[in-house]
C-alpha cells in the first residue's frame, strides 16, 4: 500500500463537514481553522525579528 493510502485511511472522508452558522454567515470548521492559522502566521511575521537586523545595528 502506498503512503498516500495509509494517510488517507486515518481520517474518514465519507462524513459530512461541520458548519458554524451565525445569522447569515455560514462557514465550515475546516475553513475557519485555515483562516485562523493564516491570521496567526501573519501576526507572527509582523513581530518576528529579521535575522540581519542585529548585525546592522552593531556595525554603524
N, CA, C and O atoms as a GROMACS GRO file, in nm:
protein
  240
    1UNK      N    1   0.085  -0.119   0.000
    1UNK     CA    2   0.000   0.000   0.000
    1UNK      C    3   0.089   0.125   0.000
    1UNK      O    4   0.191   0.129   0.069
    2UNK      N    5   0.052   0.222  -0.075
    2UNK     CA    6   0.132   0.345  -0.082
    2UNK      C    7   0.115   0.429   0.044
    2UNK      O    8   0.022   0.408   0.122
    3UNK      N    9   0.206   0.524   0.062
    3UNK     CA   10   0.199   0.610   0.181
    3UNK      C   11   0.074   0.699   0.176
    3UNK      O   12   0.019   0.735   0.280
    4UNK      N   13   0.030   0.735   0.055
    4UNK     CA   14  -0.092   0.815   0.044
    4UNK      C   15  -0.212   0.735   0.093
    4UNK      O   16  -0.301   0.789   0.159
    5UNK      N   17  -0.215   0.608   0.061
    5UNK     CA   18  -0.325   0.523   0.106
    5UNK      C   19  -0.328   0.509   0.256
    5UNK      O   20  -0.436   0.503   0.316
    6UNK      N   21  -0.211   0.505   0.318
    6UNK     CA   22  -0.205   0.497   0.464
    6UNK      C   23  -0.253   0.626   0.529
    6UNK      O   24  -0.324   0.623   0.629
    7UNK      N   25  -0.215   0.740   0.472
    7UNK     CA   26  -0.259   0.868   0.529
    7UNK      C   27  -0.407   0.893   0.505
    7UNK      O   28  -0.474   0.950   0.591
    8UNK      N   29  -0.458   0.851   0.392
    8UNK     CA   30  -0.599   0.872   0.363
    8UNK      C   31  -0.688   0.788   0.452
    8UNK      O   32  -0.803   0.823   0.477
    9UNK      N   33  -0.636   0.676   0.501
    9UNK     CA   34  -0.716   0.588   0.586
    9UNK      C   35  -0.727   0.640   0.728
    9UNK      O   36  -0.808   0.589   0.805
   10UNK      N   37  -0.647   0.739   0.766
   10UNK     CA   38  -0.650   0.791   0.903
   10UNK      C   39  -0.780   0.866   0.929
   10UNK      O   40  -0.838   0.852   1.036
   11UNK      N   41  -0.825   0.944   0.836
   11UNK     CA   42  -0.943   1.029   0.853
   11UNK      C   43  -1.052   0.985   0.756
   11UNK      O   44  -1.026   0.980   0.635
   12UNK      N   45  -1.171   0.952   0.803
   12UNK     CA   46  -1.276   0.909   0.710
   12UNK      C   47  -1.328   1.028   0.629
   12UNK      O   48  -1.370   1.129   0.686
   13UNK      N   49  -1.325   1.014   0.499
   13UNK     CA   50  -1.367   1.123   0.412
   13UNK      C   51  -1.512   1.112   0.368
   13UNK      O   52  -1.559   1.192   0.286
   14UNK      N   53  -1.584   1.014   0.420
   14UNK     CA   54  -1.722   0.994   0.380
   14UNK      C   55  -1.821   1.069   0.470
   14UNK      O   56  -1.941   1.068   0.442
   15UNK      N   57  -1.773   1.133   0.576
   15UNK     CA   58  -1.861   1.206   0.667
   15UNK      C   59  -1.884   1.347   0.616
   15UNK      O   60  -1.805   1.400   0.538
   16UNK      N   61  -1.992   1.406   0.658
   16UNK     CA   62  -2.023   1.544   0.622
   16UNK      C   63  -1.940   1.640   0.706
   16UNK      O   64  -1.903   1.608   0.820
   17UNK      N   65  -1.911   1.756   0.651
   17UNK     CA   66  -1.836   1.856   0.724
   17UNK      C   67  -1.922   1.922   0.830
   17UNK      O   68  -2.045   1.920   0.824
   18UNK      N   69  -1.855   1.981   0.928
   18UNK     CA   70  -1.924   2.053   1.034
   18UNK      C   71  -1.924   2.201   0.999
   18UNK      O   72  -1.823   2.255   0.954
   19UNK      N   73  -2.036   2.266   1.022
   19UNK     CA   74  -2.050   2.407   0.986
   19UNK      C   75  -2.087   2.490   1.107
   19UNK      O   76  -2.155   2.442   1.198
   20UNK      N   77  -2.041   2.614   1.108
   20UNK     CA   78  -2.076   2.711   1.210
   20UNK      C   79  -2.163   2.816   1.142
   20UNK      O   80  -2.127   2.869   1.037
   21UNK      N   81  -2.277   2.845   1.202
   21UNK     CA   82  -2.368   2.942   1.143
   21UNK      C   83  -2.396   3.052   1.245
   21UNK      O   84  -2.432   3.026   1.360
   22UNK      N   85  -2.379   3.176   1.199
   22UNK     CA   86  -2.407   3.292   1.283
   22UNK      C   87  -2.483   3.392   1.196
   22UNK      O   88  -2.424   3.456   1.109
   23UNK      N   89  -2.611   3.404   1.220
   23UNK     CA   90  -2.702   3.485   1.140
   23UNK      C   91  -2.694   3.445   0.991
   23UNK      O   92  -2.737   3.335   0.955
   24UNK      N   93  -2.640   3.532   0.907
   24UNK     CA   94  -2.634   3.498   0.764
   24UNK      C   95  -2.499   3.440   0.724
   24UNK      O   96  -2.480   3.402   0.608
   25UNK      N   97  -2.404   3.432   0.817
   25UNK     CA   98  -2.270   3.380   0.788
   25UNK      C   99  -2.266   3.231   0.819
   25UNK      O  100  -2.303   3.190   0.929
   26UNK      N  101  -2.222   3.152   0.723
   26UNK     CA  102  -2.205   3.008   0.743
   26UNK      C  103  -2.068   2.969   0.688
   26UNK      O  104  -2.037   2.996   0.572
   27UNK      N  105  -1.987   2.904   0.772
   27UNK     CA  106  -1.852   2.866   0.733
   27UNK      C  107  -1.822   2.728   0.791
   27UNK      O  108  -1.866   2.695   0.901
   28UNK      N  109  -1.745   2.651   0.716
   28UNK     CA  110  -1.709   2.519   0.767
   28UNK      C  111  -1.597   2.534   0.870
   28UNK      O  112  -1.521   2.631   0.868
   29UNK      N  113  -1.590   2.438   0.960
   29UNK     CA  114  -1.489   2.442   1.065
   29UNK      C  115  -1.349   2.433   1.005
   29UNK      O  116  -1.257   2.500   1.053
   30UNK      N  117  -1.333   2.353   0.902
   30UNK     CA  118  -1.201   2.340   0.838
   30UNK      C  119  -1.155   2.473   0.778
   30UNK      O  120  -1.039   2.510   0.794
   31UNK      N  121  -1.245   2.544   0.711
   31UNK     CA  122  -1.208   2.674   0.654
   31UNK      C  123  -1.180   2.776   0.764
   31UNK      O  124  -1.090   2.860   0.749
   32UNK      N  125  -1.254   2.771   0.874
   32UNK     CA  126  -1.230   2.862   0.985
   32UNK      C  127  -1.093   2.838   1.047
   32UNK      O  128  -1.023   2.932   1.083
   33UNK      N  129  -1.055   2.712   1.060
   33UNK     CA  130  -0.922   2.680   1.114
   33UNK      C  131  -0.812   2.731   1.022
   33UNK      O  132  -0.713   2.785   1.070
   34UNK      N  133  -0.829   2.716   0.893
   34UNK     CA  134  -0.729   2.766   0.797
   34UNK      C  135  -0.718   2.918   0.804
   34UNK      O  136  -0.608   2.971   0.801
   35UNK      N  137  -0.830   2.987   0.814
   35UNK     CA  138  -0.829   3.133   0.823
   35UNK      C  139  -0.759   3.178   0.951
   35UNK      O  140  -0.680   3.273   0.949
   36UNK      N  141  -0.787   3.112   1.063
   36UNK     CA  142  -0.723   3.148   1.190
   36UNK      C  143  -0.573   3.123   1.183
   36UNK      O  144  -0.495   3.205   1.231
   37UNK      N  145  -0.531   3.012   1.124
   37UNK     CA  146  -0.387   2.986   1.110
   37UNK      C  147  -0.318   3.088   1.021
   37UNK      O  148  -0.204   3.125   1.047
   38UNK      N  149  -0.385   3.134   0.916
   38UNK     CA  150  -0.327   3.237   0.829
   38UNK      C  151  -0.312   3.369   0.903
   38UNK      O  152  -0.212   3.438   0.886
   39UNK      N  153  -0.409   3.405   0.985
   39UNK     CA  154  -0.402   3.530   1.062
   39UNK      C  155  -0.291   3.521   1.165
   39UNK      O  156  -0.216   3.617   1.184
   40UNK      N  157  -0.279   3.407   1.233
   40UNK     CA  158  -0.172   3.390   1.332
   40UNK      C  159  -0.036   3.397   1.265
   40UNK      O  160   0.056   3.459   1.318
   41UNK      N  161  -0.020   3.333   1.150
   41UNK     CA  162   0.106   3.339   1.076
   41UNK      C  163   0.140   3.481   1.035
   41UNK      O  164   0.257   3.521   1.042
   42UNK      N  165   0.042   3.557   0.992
   42UNK     CA  166   0.066   3.696   0.953
   42UNK      C  167   0.110   3.780   1.073
   42UNK      O  168   0.201   3.861   1.061
   43UNK      N  169   0.046   3.761   1.188
   43UNK     CA  170   0.083   3.838   1.307
   43UNK      C  171   0.223   3.800   1.354
   43UNK      O  172   0.300   3.888   1.394
   44UNK      N  173   0.257   3.673   1.350
   44UNK     CA  174   0.392   3.630   1.388
   44UNK      C  175   0.495   3.690   1.293
   44UNK      O  176   0.603   3.732   1.336
   45UNK      N  177   0.463   3.695   1.165
   45UNK     CA  178   0.556   3.753   1.067
   45UNK      C  179   0.575   3.903   1.089
   45UNK      O  180   0.683   3.956   1.062
   46UNK      N  181   0.474   3.971   1.138
   46UNK     CA  182   0.488   4.114   1.166
   46UNK      C  183   0.582   4.142   1.282
   46UNK      O  184   0.659   4.238   1.278
   47UNK      N  185   0.578   4.057   1.386
   47UNK     CA  186   0.654   4.084   1.507
   47UNK      C  187   0.782   4.004   1.519
   47UNK      O  188   0.859   4.029   1.612
   48UNK      N  189   0.808   3.910   1.432
   48UNK     CA  190   0.932   3.832   1.437
   48UNK      C  191   1.048   3.918   1.388
   48UNK      O  192   1.036   3.988   1.288
   49UNK      N  193   1.160   3.913   1.459
   49UNK     CA  194   1.275   3.994   1.417
   49UNK      C  195   1.340   3.936   1.292
   49UNK      O  196   1.344   3.814   1.272
   50UNK      N  197   1.391   4.024   1.208
   50UNK     CA  198   1.464   3.981   1.090
   50UNK      C  199   1.603   3.934   1.132
   50UNK      O  200   1.660   3.990   1.226
   51UNK      N  201   1.659   3.834   1.066
   51UNK     CA  202   1.790   3.780   1.107
   51UNK      C  203   1.904   3.881   1.097
   51UNK      O  204   1.993   3.879   1.182
   52UNK      N  205   1.906   3.968   0.998
   52UNK     CA  206   2.017   4.060   0.979
   52UNK      C  207   2.003   4.191   1.053
   52UNK      O  208   2.090   4.277   1.041
   53UNK      N  209   1.898   4.210   1.127
   53UNK     CA  210   1.873   4.339   1.191
   53UNK      C  211   1.975   4.368   1.301
   53UNK      O  212   2.021   4.482   1.311
   54UNK      N  213   2.013   4.270   1.382
   54UNK     CA  214   2.110   4.293   1.490
   54UNK      C  215   2.247   4.325   1.434
   54UNK      O  216   2.318   4.411   1.487
   55UNK      N  217   2.285   4.258   1.328
   55UNK     CA  218   2.417   4.276   1.270
   55UNK      C  219   2.434   4.419   1.217
   55UNK      O  220   2.541   4.477   1.230
   56UNK      N  221   2.331   4.474   1.159
   56UNK     CA  222   2.340   4.611   1.105
   56UNK      C  223   2.349   4.714   1.217
   56UNK      O  224   2.415   4.817   1.199
   57UNK      N  225   2.286   4.692   1.331
   57UNK     CA  226   2.290   4.789   1.441
   57UNK      C  227   2.427   4.789   1.509
   57UNK      O  228   2.471   4.894   1.556
   58UNK      N  229   2.494   4.675   1.515
   58UNK     CA  230   2.624   4.667   1.581
   58UNK      C  231   2.735   4.735   1.499
   58UNK      O  232   2.830   4.788   1.557
   59UNK      N  233   2.724   4.733   1.367
   59UNK     CA  234   2.824   4.793   1.279
   59UNK      C  235   2.770   4.921   1.218
   59UNK      O  236   2.710   4.917   1.111
   60UNK      N  237   2.791   5.036   1.286
   60UNK     CA  238   2.736   5.162   1.230
   60UNK      C  239   2.807   5.213   1.109
   60UNK      O  240   2.770   5.317   1.055
   0.00000   0.00000   0.00000
